[in-house]
Amino acid sequence: MTKREITLAHSPDSDDAFMFYALAAHKVESETLLFSHHLKDIETLNQQAREGVWDITAVSFHAVPYISKLYSLLPCGSSMGDGYGPILVSASSHTPEQLRGKKIAIPGTLTTAFLVLQLYQPDFQPVVVPFDQIIDAVKENSVDAGLLIHEGQLTYNQDGLHRVLDLGVWWKEKFGLPLPLGGNAVRKALPGPVRREIATIVRRSIQHALDYREEALAYALQFARGMETPLADRFVGMYVNDYTLDYGQQGREAIQKLLQMGHEQGLISDAPQIEFEDSSEDHMEAAR
């Protein structure tokens, strides 16, 4: 039987690579679907999702209201910062208040990091810089501060930068919830059984990586942008965990809270509509 090709797009970073290792290495396979992998930075994926480019795509939760007509969220594959998250850094020591009105490098206008920084402090001048060039922009003083996502959250001190604010810490202290950063979405145009099969296979891929951590981490290291194994292992552990296998009630509540706040404060024009797919197992369980 000819398998149906499914395009799968995600960020070229170690946690996404870890998550999809089993699919990329054919450790987990579908009897009906064949996955082709495509690597793009998260802001590119957010913008492409507005056009329905990929069958499965990593997206920032900030982008969800703008793509909800085309995509629903898979029940697995989330990145949640439970007491940690995107970090605001500067070349010299500053307080958050001292950066009011200043130029801050952000990794994209649809990233969740940008949304949360606006919720914390809306008075600044955003400057869009590719996520992997933000540290250099701060060091070169072309901006007053930079908002770091991905591995930069753990490596900024190696470049002599100072932490101004951890948005995940602020969010946890204020709301008692994990900070929902990104997830995986599937095109609604795909038939229901295909979407459910996708949800099942992606969850199996994540579980395989957690069960065979060493081999999955070895694969992910090629995307770790110079991090040594212990640091890469720490980073992967921050963003591939129980929330990644399933959002749970708290994770879903956190997404709703984030997007509702963004809408109420005029930062998200479209009212949030969040839809989750079921996996094949969930669907069968519900039918019993």
C-alpha positions as CSV (number, residue, x, y, z in Angstrom):
1,M,0.0,0.0,0.0
2,T,1.3,3.4,-0.9
3,K,1.7,5.6,2.1
4,R,0.4,9.2,2.2
5,E,3.1,11.8,2.5
6,I,2.8,14.2,5.4
7,T,4.9,17.3,5.6
8,L,6.3,18.0,9.1
9,A,7.9,21.3,9.8
10,H,9.7,22.3,13.0
11,S,12.5,24.5,14.4
12,P,16.1,23.5,14.0
13,D,16.7,23.3,17.7
14,S,17.6,20.5,20.0
15,D,14.3,20.1,21.8
16,D,12.3,19.7,18.6
17,A,15.0,17.4,17.2
18,F,14.7,15.3,20.3
19,M,10.9,15.2,20.1
20,F,10.9,14.0,16.4
21,Y,14.0,11.8,16.6
22,A,12.1,8.6,16.5
23,L,10.2,9.7,13.3
24,A,13.3,11.0,11.6
25,A,15.3,7.8,12.4
26,H,12.3,5.5,11.6
27,K,12.2,4.1,15.1
28,V,8.5,4.8,15.1
29,E,6.5,4.5,11.9
30,S,3.0,4.6,10.6
31,E,1.4,1.9,8.4
32,T,-0.4,4.6,6.4
33,L,1.7,7.8,6.6
34,L,5.2,8.8,5.5
35,F,6.6,11.9,7.1
36,S,9.0,14.4,5.4
37,H,10.8,16.7,7.7
38,H,11.4,20.4,7.0
39,L,13.4,22.8,9.2
40,K,12.5,26.5,9.6
41,D,12.9,29.0,12.3
42,I,9.8,29.5,14.5
43,E,8.8,32.9,13.2
44,T,8.9,31.6,9.6
45,L,6.7,28.7,10.6
46,N,4.3,31.0,12.3
47,Q,3.9,33.1,9.1
48,Q,3.7,30.0,6.9
49,A,1.0,28.6,9.1
50,R,-1.2,31.5,8.2
51,E,-1.1,30.2,4.7
52,G,-1.5,26.5,5.5
53,V,1.9,25.6,4.0
54,W,2.6,22.4,6.1
55,D,0.5,19.4,7.2
56,I,2.1,19.5,10.7
57,T,3.9,22.5,11.9
58,A,5.5,23.8,15.1
59,V,3.9,27.1,16.0
60,S,4.1,29.7,18.8
61,F,0.9,29.8,20.9
62,H,0.8,33.5,20.1
63,A,0.1,32.5,16.5
64,V,-2.8,30.2,17.3
65,P,-5.7,32.7,17.0
66,Y,-4.4,33.7,13.5
67,I,-4.3,30.1,12.2
68,S,-7.3,28.6,13.9
69,K,-9.3,28.4,10.7
70,L,-6.6,26.2,9.1
71,Y,-5.1,24.3,12.0
72,S,-6.0,22.6,15.2
73,L,-3.5,21.8,18.0
74,L,-2.2,18.2,18.5
75,P,-2.8,16.9,22.0
76,C,1.0,16.5,22.4
77,G,4.2,18.3,21.4
78,S,4.0,21.3,23.6
79,S,6.9,23.4,25.0
80,M,5.9,24.7,28.4
81,G,8.2,26.7,30.7
82,D,7.3,25.6,34.2
83,G,8.9,28.4,36.2
84,Y,11.3,29.4,33.4
85,G,11.0,30.7,29.9
86,P,12.3,33.4,27.5
87,I,15.0,35.6,29.0
88,L,15.5,39.3,28.6
89,V,19.2,40.1,28.6
90,S,21.4,43.2,28.3
91,A,25.1,44.0,27.8
92,S,25.3,45.7,31.2
93,S,23.3,45.3,34.4
94,H,19.8,46.8,34.2
95,T,16.5,46.5,35.9
96,P,13.4,45.8,33.8
97,E,12.2,49.4,34.6
98,Q,15.4,50.9,33.1
99,L,14.5,49.3,29.8
100,R,11.2,51.1,29.5
101,G,11.0,52.7,26.1
102,K,14.2,51.1,24.9
103,K,15.0,49.1,21.8
104,I,14.6,45.4,22.5
105,A,15.5,42.7,19.9
106,I,12.7,40.1,19.6
107,P,12.7,36.8,17.6
108,G,9.5,37.6,15.7
109,T,6.2,39.4,16.1
110,L,4.2,36.2,16.4
111,T,6.4,34.5,18.9
112,T,5.0,33.9,22.3
113,A,8.1,35.5,23.9
114,F,7.1,38.8,22.3
115,L,3.5,38.5,23.5
116,V,4.5,37.8,27.0
117,L,7.0,40.6,27.1
118,Q,4.3,42.9,26.0
119,L,2.0,41.6,28.7
120,Y,4.7,42.3,31.3
121,Q,5.8,45.7,29.9
122,P,4.2,47.1,26.7
123,D,6.4,50.2,26.6
124,F,9.4,49.3,24.5
125,Q,10.6,49.5,20.9
126,P,10.6,46.0,19.3
127,V,13.3,45.3,16.7
128,V,12.9,42.0,14.9
129,V,16.1,40.0,14.8
130,P,16.6,36.3,13.8
131,F,16.6,34.4,17.1
132,D,20.2,33.1,16.6
133,Q,21.5,36.7,16.0
134,I,20.0,38.4,19.1
135,I,23.0,37.8,21.4
136,D,25.3,39.4,18.8
137,A,22.9,42.3,18.4
138,V,23.0,42.9,22.2
139,K,26.8,42.6,22.4
140,E,27.2,45.0,19.5
141,N,24.9,47.5,21.2
142,S,22.6,47.8,18.1
143,V,19.8,47.2,20.6
144,D,19.5,47.9,24.4
145,A,18.4,44.4,25.2
146,G,17.5,41.1,23.6
147,L,14.7,38.5,24.2
148,L,16.2,35.1,24.1
149,I,14.5,31.8,23.1
150,H,15.8,28.3,22.4
151,E,19.3,27.5,23.7
152,G,20.3,31.2,24.3
153,Q,18.3,31.0,27.5
154,L,21.1,28.9,28.9
155,T,24.2,30.2,27.1
156,Y,23.9,34.0,27.4
157,N,26.2,34.2,30.4
158,Q,29.0,32.7,28.2
159,D,28.8,35.9,26.2
160,G,29.1,38.1,29.2
161,L,25.4,39.2,29.1
162,H,23.3,40.0,32.1
163,R,19.8,38.6,32.8
164,V,17.3,41.3,33.3
165,L,14.1,39.2,33.5
166,D,13.0,35.6,33.2
167,L,9.5,35.7,31.8
168,G,8.7,32.2,32.9
169,V,9.5,33.1,36.5
170,W,7.3,36.2,36.3
171,W,4.4,34.2,34.8
172,K,4.6,31.4,37.4
173,E,4.7,33.9,40.3
174,K,1.8,35.9,38.9
175,F,-0.5,33.1,37.8
176,G,0.8,29.8,39.3
177,L,0.8,28.3,35.8
178,P,3.4,27.0,33.4
179,L,4.2,29.4,30.6
180,P,2.9,27.9,27.3
181,L,5.4,28.8,24.5
182,G,4.7,26.6,21.5
183,G,3.0,23.5,20.2
184,N,2.4,21.4,17.1
185,A,-0.6,22.1,14.9
186,V,-2.2,19.9,12.2
187,R,-4.1,21.0,9.1
188,K,-7.8,20.7,9.4
189,A,-8.1,20.0,5.7
190,L,-6.7,16.5,6.3
191,P,-9.3,13.8,6.9
192,G,-10.2,13.1,10.6
193,P,-8.6,9.6,10.6
194,V,-5.4,11.0,9.2
195,R,-5.2,13.7,11.9
196,R,-5.9,11.2,14.6
197,E,-3.1,8.9,13.2
198,I,-0.8,11.9,13.2
199,A,-1.5,12.7,16.8
200,T,-0.9,9.0,17.7
201,I,2.5,8.8,15.9
202,V,3.8,12.1,17.2
203,R,3.0,11.1,20.8
204,R,4.8,7.7,20.2
205,S,7.8,9.6,18.9
206,I,7.9,11.8,22.0
207,Q,7.5,8.8,24.2
208,H,10.3,6.9,22.4
209,A,12.7,9.8,22.9
210,L,11.9,9.9,26.6
211,D,12.3,6.2,26.9
212,Y,15.6,6.1,24.9
213,R,16.9,9.4,26.1
214,E,20.6,8.9,25.4
215,E,20.2,8.0,21.7
216,A,17.6,10.7,21.1
217,L,19.9,13.3,22.8
218,A,22.8,12.1,20.7
219,Y,20.7,12.9,17.6
220,A,19.5,16.2,19.0
221,L,23.1,17.4,19.7
222,Q,23.7,18.2,16.0
223,F,21.0,20.9,16.5
224,A,22.3,22.2,19.8
225,R,24.4,25.1,18.3
226,G,27.7,24.4,20.2
227,M,26.2,23.3,23.5
228,E,28.0,20.4,25.3
229,T,26.0,17.3,26.2
230,P,25.2,18.2,29.8
231,L,23.8,21.6,28.8
232,A,21.9,20.3,25.9
233,D,20.5,17.5,28.1
234,R,19.3,20.2,30.6
235,F,17.7,22.3,27.8
236,V,15.9,19.3,26.3
237,G,14.6,18.4,29.8
238,M,13.2,21.8,30.3
239,Y,11.0,21.6,27.2
240,V,10.4,17.9,26.5
241,N,8.6,16.4,29.5
242,D,5.2,15.3,30.8
243,Y,3.5,18.5,29.3
244,T,4.9,17.5,25.9
245,L,3.2,14.1,26.1
246,D,-0.1,15.7,27.1
247,Y,-1.0,19.3,28.0
248,G,-3.2,18.2,30.8
249,Q,-5.8,20.5,32.4
250,Q,-3.2,22.9,33.7
251,G,-1.5,23.2,30.4
252,R,-4.7,23.9,28.5
253,E,-5.8,26.4,31.1
254,A,-2.4,28.2,30.7
255,I,-2.9,28.6,26.9
256,Q,-6.4,29.9,27.4
257,K,-5.1,32.4,30.0
258,L,-2.3,33.6,27.8
259,L,-4.4,34.2,24.7
260,Q,-7.3,35.7,26.6
261,M,-5.0,38.2,28.3
262,G,-3.5,39.0,24.9
263,H,-6.9,39.6,23.4
264,E,-8.2,41.7,26.3
265,Q,-5.1,43.9,26.2
266,G,-5.4,44.5,22.5
267,L,-2.3,42.5,21.6
268,I,-4.2,39.8,19.7
269,S,-6.9,41.0,17.3
270,D,-8.7,37.7,16.9
271,A,-10.5,36.2,19.8
272,P,-8.8,33.0,20.8
273,Q,-10.4,29.8,19.6
274,I,-8.4,26.7,20.7
275,E,-9.2,23.3,19.2
276,F,-7.3,20.1,20.1
277,E,-7.2,16.9,18.0
278,D,-7.6,13.5,19.5
279,S,-5.2,10.7,18.9
280,S,-6.4,7.4,17.5
281,E,-6.2,5.9,21.1
282,D,-8.1,8.8,22.6
283,H,-10.8,8.5,19.9
284,M,-11.2,4.8,20.5
285,E,-11.3,5.3,24.2
286,A,-14.0,7.9,23.8
287,A,-16.1,5.6,21.6
288,R,-16.2,2.8,24.2
